């Protein structure tokens, strides 16, 4: 693994990795991010999800990806790690390393599950970052916690309404308190814990912050799917990091494909509204579709001005919910500034998702606004900007070999050489910076720029930190991590990759196919011998058909097929019962002929029948026909000769009988 990281570092100096070793030089944690992920973090690293529910290698080390959302609404990897323990110390090391990798910039918001170790590490490393708990993981526990209650359906409905339908904190508090008292759940410790952490997961508390439309860690779990086809539970660490590029190649290709679609085509306008044209001309196709959902949603809204204020508008929306598709009108309040045309809705869709809501659009339409303020058209979803990360040369992205990517790479290499020459002197540094700033100004003046690529909060004079970090050991002789059973979910419920699933399925299918083919060969041979014998003995086509209709019971126990002698024909095996006497054995392979059957001794014979009253399927083994209280041994010519009645164990132990 270390050798692979070093090769990647040589190939691209912006590749970053860090390995955490214990005192014995054994690997504990590892983090890495390629140059493209680091550049993408400048664009989309403001909101990330973090999840560790995926085990990806033979050491049961959880895969810990940092996942963001790009301008198409797709998940994008912003670095990843493998950790040996899910505790505060390990998470703190990983978060601190990620922060170092991203030029010291912490995310503005992060979504995780309810792991206490993550929570403590975020407070320690990202003190100014807004933390949100995955609401999906919380709500999916409702059936587990209340499934045994008689009023489960009512409790579940009231809780979901309190969580999802509350637009304000007061509405949530009233609804929560109401259903707790109604169903006497004051002593429920799970609900007490959720209420204590309500500011970390309830939408009424957290939707005042930008989350790029995310409320759960399913983005991270979805990112795990990109690795399913390349890794499995037996994957070594070296194999994993090597497959990392293969797994990301499809993701990069998908983003490039969407970029091409947004540049070459556009979503048709629904109306001739200036509002619609404004968003259609700027946003990527996927975001235009989202805008159209809100734009069309205006048809379900009606607007009126509040009497007590000239700047407040009440927008009532018809909402359909439930299996019965009940329709109700829900009021929303929009604050509108006539001078600036700014509009704020208490549904807070724009704040949480970065997309104007239908209530804002209703007010703007009623007020005759044809163009909204620029603050409502986010640069994040802009299709006209050449993103920095798309220009980075990476060996798993074929598009990075384009002329633009080569130019970008050549300029970066030259800039790095100039920086190496000027870093040892303040005078040289000032001279280089002055020249670069002058050149930058000239390029800006001579070009038509759709938007700036400078991200606020990212220092312009940042230096790439790409050197491998070995905090605990300087030796490159790194030992494998200790295999530990992780806490939480049992190993049996580990998410299994596609490759592993396919491998197991192929093995099972191969076994079944072989057994079926062998059984088919035996049945075919048996049927042919049946036909030959009875055609010769009976000599009629009708008899032959009766024999062919009888199925083979090769390899089954004789006991389930036992039947009284006086049973009517066709009741047991679907054909006539052919008359048979112990003195004449049919043939050494007549598996389906009815002969005197088990039990093999008179002691075990049912008292209500004689040994000649029971007939079952015969079993021929080692040239012996077993039946009733006697057995007949076949000589080399196929004639029956008498013999002592062996027991069932002897028959099973016969070498040629094991498989049958």
N, C-alpha and C positions, 0 to 999 in steps of 0.2 A: 504493500500500500504506500509506504513512504517513497519507494522508488518511483511509483506511478505519479505521486504528487510532485516529485522533483522534475520528472520529465515534462509534466504539464506546466510547471513554473518556467522551465527553460523555453518551452514553446510560446508561452505568453506570460510576460512578467506581471500581469495583473491577476493571474490566478492566485488565489489565497487559500492557505490551509493552516490548520493548527491541530496539534496532537497533544493530548494530556496523558502523561505517563505517571505511574506510581513509583515508589522508591526502588522497586526491583526492575524498572524499565518495562513494565507490562502496560499495555495500552488500556486506558480507562475511558477516554472520550476523544472524539475526533470531529472536526468541522472543516468544511471546504465550500468554496464558492468560485465558480469560473468567472472570467472577465465579463461575460454577457450578463450574468445574474447581478454582479456588482453594479454594472451600469444601469440595469433595469431598476435597481433599488432606488436610484436617484429620481426616477420617474414615478415609481409605484410602491415605494417603501413606506409610505405614510400609514398604511393600514395593512397589518399582517395577521394571519392566523397561524397558530402553532399547536401541533398535536403529536402525540407519541404512542398511538395505539397500534402501530404497525411494526411487527417483528420481521426482520428481513434477512437474517443470517444465522449461521450455525451457533453463534454465541448468544442468541436471543437478545441482542442489543436493539432497543427500540430505535426506529428511524424517526428523526425529528426534523421535518422540513419547515422552513419559513416560507409561507405562501402569500402572494399578493394578487391583485386583480389588475389586468392590463386594460388598454383603451377599448378592447372589444368585449370586455366583461369576462375574459378567459382567465383561468388560474395561471400564475406565473411563478416559477421557483426563484426564491431570493436567497438561496443558500440552504445547506442542510447539514445535519450532524448525526452521529451515532453515539449514544450514551450508555454507560454500563449500569447506572443507578438512576432512579427517578426520585431524586431527593433535591433539596434546596442547593446543596453544594454543586451538584452536577449541572443543574439548570442555570445557576449563577455563572458558572464557567462558560457554558454555551452562549448565554445572552451577552456576556461581556465580550466574548470572542466575536460574535456576530456584530456587535456595536463597533469593535475595532476594525473589522473587515469593511464596514460601511462608513469609514471615515469619521467615526465617533458620533454618527447621527442615529439617535434612537427613533423608533417608530412613534407616530402620534397616537396610535391606537393599536391594541393587540387583543385577539380573541383566543381563549384557551378553554379547556375543560375545568372541572372543579378541583384539580390536583392542588393540594396545599403547597407542595414544593414549588410548583410554578408560580403560585401567587406570591410566596415569600421572595422568590428570586426576582420577579418583576418589580416588586416594591423596592428591592435593593439596587438593581441595575438600571431599571427604567422608572425612576420615581415620578417623572412628569408625563409618563405615558398613560393614556386612558385604557383601563383594563375592563374587558367584558367577558362574562362566562357564556359558554355555548348553551343557548336556550333549548336547542334540540335535545341535548343530552339530559337536560333537566325535565322537560315535559314528557319524554318517553318513559320516565320512571313512574308516571302517574298510575298506570295500570298495575304495576308491581306493588306500589304502596297502598292502593285503595281497592284493588280488585276483589278483596274478600268482604268489602262492605256491601250491605244490602242496597245502600243508596249510592253505589259507585258511579252510575251514569250521571246522576244529579251533581255529585261532588266534582267529577271531572269537567262537566259542562260549566259549572260556576267558576271553577279555577281558571279554565281557559278564557272565559269571558273577562274575568278580572285582569288577566295578563295581557290579552290581545286587544280588547276593546276599550281600554282605558287610555284616553289621550293625554290626561294630566295626572300628576302625582296624587292629587286629591281624589280623583275618580278611582284610581287604583286602591288607595288606602281604604276608601269606603267599601268598595266591592270586595276586597280581601277580608276586611273585618266582618262584613256581612255573611259571607259563606262560612267563615270559621265559626262564628257564633251559631249559625243556623244548623250546622251539622255537628256541633260540639267537638271541634277539633283543636281546642286550645292546648291540649297536652301532646299533640303530635310533634315529636322531636324533628322529623324531617321537614315539616312545614315551618317550624320555628327557625331551623337553620336557613331555609330559603328566604324567609322574611328578613332575617338578620343580614343576608347578603343581597337584598333586593336591589340595591343601587348598582350592582354589578351585572344584572341580567334582565330586569324588568324593562320593557321598551319605554315606558313612561319616564324612566330615570335616565336611560342611556341614549335615546334617539336624538338628543340635542347635539350629538357629535357625529362627524362624518365617518361612516363605516363601509363605504363603497358598496352598500346594499347587503352586507354580510351580517348575520346574527348568530352564526354557528361555525364550528370548525370543519364543516363538511367540505370546504375548499381544500383543507389539508388532507382529509380522508380521500377526496377525489384525486388529489395529486398522487396519492399512493397507487392509484390504479395505473398511472403511467409506468410504474415500475413492475407491475404484475407480470408482464410478459417476459421479464428479463431476470428476475430473481426469485428465490424460493428459500425454504427453511435451511437448506444445506449450503447456501451460497457463502463463500468465504469473503472476508473483508476486501481482499484484493480483487476478487471477481465482482463484488458489488460496485466499487468505485470505477472499475473499467466499464461495467454495464451502465453506469450513470449517464454517460454521454449518449449511448444508444437509446436509452429511455427518453432523454430530452429531445432527441432529434425530431421525433414526430410532433412534439409540442411546438418546437420552433417552426417546423414546416406549417403547422396549422395557423400560427400567428402570421407568418408571411403570406399565406393564402388569403387570410381575411384582410390583410393590408391591401393586397392586390385587388380584391373585390371592391373595397371601399374607394380605392382610387379610380378604378375603371368603370364602376357602375354606381347607381344610386337608387334609393327607394323612392318610388313615384310619390308626388304630392297628392294628398287627399283633397285639399282645397287650394285656393289661391291666397290664403292668409299669409301676411308678412311674417307672423310668428312662426308658422310652419316652415317657411322658406329659410328663416334664420337658422333653425336647428338642422334642417336637411343639408344645408350647404357646408356645415362645419363638422357635424358628428359622424362617427363611423356608422356603417349600416346597422349594426346590432343595436347601437344606442338610438338610432333613428326609429327603429321598431319599438323600443321602449317608450320613446317620446310619443309615438303614434297611439300607444295604449292609453296614455293620459289625455292626449288630444281628443281622441274619440270618446273617452270617458266623460267629457264635458256634457255629452248629450243626456247623461243621467243626473245632471246638476242644474239647480236653479239658484239664482243669486238675488239678494235684496240687501239694501243698506240698513245698518243698525241705526235706530233712532237716536240712541244716546251718544253716538260718535259719527262724525262725517268720514272718518278714516277706516271704520270697521265694516266689514261685509259678512253677512251670514250666507254660506253656501250649503244648501241641503242636497245631499246625494242619496239616490235610491240604491240600496245595497241588498243583494240577494245572498242568503246564507242558508245553511242546513240542507238536509236531504230533501225536505219538502219545498225547498226553494222559496222560502218566505222572504218577502220584500218589505223593507222598512226604510224610512227616511232618517238619515243621520246628519245632524248639523255640524258644520265646521266653520271656524272663525278665521277670516283673512284680514290682516292689517295691511292697508294700502296707502302708500305715500304718493300723493298726486304730483308732487314736484319732481321726484326721482323715479317714479313708476316702480318702486320696489314693493314687493308683496311678500308677506310672511304668513304661512298657514300653520295652524296648530296641529295638523297631521304630521308635520315635520318630515315629509318625504324628501324634500330637497336637502335638508340638513343631514339626513341619515344615508340617503342613496345617491345624492348628487344629480337628481333629475327633478325638474319642475313638476308639480302635481296638477291634477285636473282642476283643483279648486283655485289655484293661482291663475291658471289659464282661463278659467271662467270669468274671474274678475278682470283680467287684462282685456279679454274680448269685449266685456260689457263696457269697459272704459275706453275702448277704441285704441288700445296700445298695439302698434304694429311691429315694434321691436323692443325686446326686453333689455334691461341693463346687462352689460357684459359679465357681471358677476354670476349670472344664472347660466351662462354658457361656459362650462368648465373646460379648461385646457386639457384635463385628464382624458376626456373622451374625443378630443380633436383629431380628425383624420389627416389634417393638412400639415402636421408636424412630423419631421423626420426624427424619430426617437434615437437617442444616443446609443442604446443597447443594440439596435439593429445594424449599426455600423461596425460593431466589434467583430474581429476575426476569430472564429471558433472552428475547430476541426470537425464538429458534428453538424455544422450548418453549411450546406452547399452554397446557399445564397451569399455567404460571407466572402466568397471568392469573386464577387462582382467588382467592377471597376471602382465603384464608390468605396467599397470596403477596403480594397487594396490601397487607394489613395489615403484613406483614413489611417490605415495601419502604417503606411510609409511616413506620414506626417508625425504620428505618435512616436515612432522610432527616432525620427530626427529631433523631436522635442526632448525626448529622453536623453539623447546624446548632448544636446545643448545644456540641459539641466545638470548633467554630470560635470560639465566643464565649468559651470558658473556657481555651483553650490558652495565652493570653498571660500568665496569672497563676496562681501556685501556690495562692493562696487560693481562686480560682474553681475550679481543678482539684480541690482537696480537697473542696470543697462538692459539686460534681457527683458525684464518686466516692462520697462518703458517701451521698448521696441514692439513687444507683443500687444500691449494695450493700443499702441498707435495702429498696428496692423489690424487689430480687431475692429477698431473704429472705421477704418477704410472699407473693410469687408461689409460691415453693417450698412454703410451708406450706399455701397454699390449693389446691394442685393435687396430683393423684395422678401422680407422675412414674415412668415405667417405667424410665428410665435417664438418666444425666447425659449431656449433649451436650458437656461440656468434655473435650477431649482432653488427656491427660497429655503434657507436653513442649511444649505450645503456650501461650505466655504470654497471660494474659487481657487484658493491657494493650497487645497488639500493635496497631499502626497499619497500616492498609492502604497498601501502597506501590504505587500504580497509575499513577504518572506515567511517561510514555514516557522511556526512557533512550537518549540518543545519545552513547555514551562517546567516540567519536572525532571527532565533528563536531556542532556545534550548528545548522548550517544545515538547513533542511527540504528543500532541493533535493538529493534523494538520487538518485544514479545507479544504473543497473542493475548487478548483479554481473557479474564477468567469467566467461564460460563456460569452464570448465576440465574436462578429462577427469579423472575421479576415479580413484583407485587401486583395486586389487582387482578385483572382478568386471567382465568386459568389458561395454561398453555394450550389446552385442547381447543380453545376458542380463538386461537391465533388466526388472523387473516391469512389465507393461503393464496399465493400468487397463481396466475393462470398457468404458467409453465409447470408448476408442481401439480396442479389439478389435472392438466393434460397428461403428464407422466403417469400419475396414478391410474387415471382412466384407461390409458393404453395398456398398462400392465394387467388390469382387471379384464379388459376386453380380450386381450390375447389369451389369458387363461380360459375364459369362457369359450372363446372360439375354438381353442385346441380341444377342450373337453367335448364341445358339441360335434366337432368334426370326427373325433374318435367314436363317439356314441353313434353318429350317423353311419360310419363305416360298419360298426358291429350290427346295427339294425338292418342295414342293407344286405350284409352277408347272411344274416339270420333269415330275412325274408326270402332271399333266393333259395336257401336250403329248404325252407318251409315249402315253397312252391314246388320245388323239384320232387320232394317226398310225396306230397299229397296229390300232385298231378299223376304220379306213377301209381299210387295206391288207390285213389278214388276214381280218377279218369274222367271226370266231368267238369265242364266249365263252371257250372253252378257251385260245385263243391270248392273249386279253386277260388272263386270270388268270396265265398264264406270264409275261407282261410285267410285271404288277403285282408279281410276286414278286421281281423283280430289284431289288436295292438301288441307290441312287445313290452314286456315288463322286465327287461334285462337290467340287472343291477339293483332291483328293489327287493325288499324283504318279502319272504313268502307269506308271512302271517297275515298281512292286510288283505291278501288275495284269496284266503281260504274261503271255501263255500261248501254247504251240504251237497251230497250227491244228488238229492232229489230236487235241487233248484232248477227252475225252468231254464231252457236254453236262452242265450243272449242276455242273461241277467248279470253275468259277471264280466265277461270279456267281449261281448258283442257278437259271438258266433256260436255255432252248435257245439255241444259237448260230444266229442267223438268217443265211442265205446272203446274201452281199453282194458286189457287184462294184464296182471302182473307178469304173466309168463312170457309175454312178447314185448320187448322194448322197441319203441318206434325208431329212433335214430339217436346218435350221440349228440346231435346239435338241435334236437327238437325242443327248443326253449319254451315254446308256448303250448306244449301239449299238457293236458291235464293228467297227472299221475297221482299216485298215492303220496300225500304230502305230509308235512310236519304235523304233529310232533314225531320225532324219530324213535321214540320208545313207547311201549304200551303203557308205561307208568303215567305219562303226561297226556294220554289220550282222554278227551272228554268222555265222561261216563255214559252220556246219552247216545253216543255214536260208536260204532266199531271202527277199526282201522281202515275198513274199506268204504266207510260212509263219507269220509272227508277227502276232498280233492282240491288241490291248489296248483300253482304253476310249478313246473319242474325246474330244477337247476342242474345243468350238466357241468361237472367240474372234474378235471383229472380223469375224463372218460368214465365218470360215474353218474348214474341217474339217481338222485336222492328222492325218496318218497315214502311217506307213511312209516310203517314199522319195518320196512325192508329197504334195501338198496340194491341196485343191479349194477354190476361192473361190466363194462364193455371190453371185449377182447379186440385184437387188432383187426378182425374182420367186421367189427361192429355188432357182433352177437352178444346177447345179454347172458351173463353167468352170475350165479348167486354169490353173495358175499356177506360178511358180517355187517350188521348195521352200525356204521360209525356215528359219532356224535357231531353236533353242529360246529363245535370248536375245531375239530380236526378238519372239517371242510374249509373253514375260514383260514386255517393256517396253511393250507395247501398253496405252494408258491404260485401256481397258475391261476389261483382263485382270488388273489388279493384284490386285484382291480375290479373284477366282477362283483 
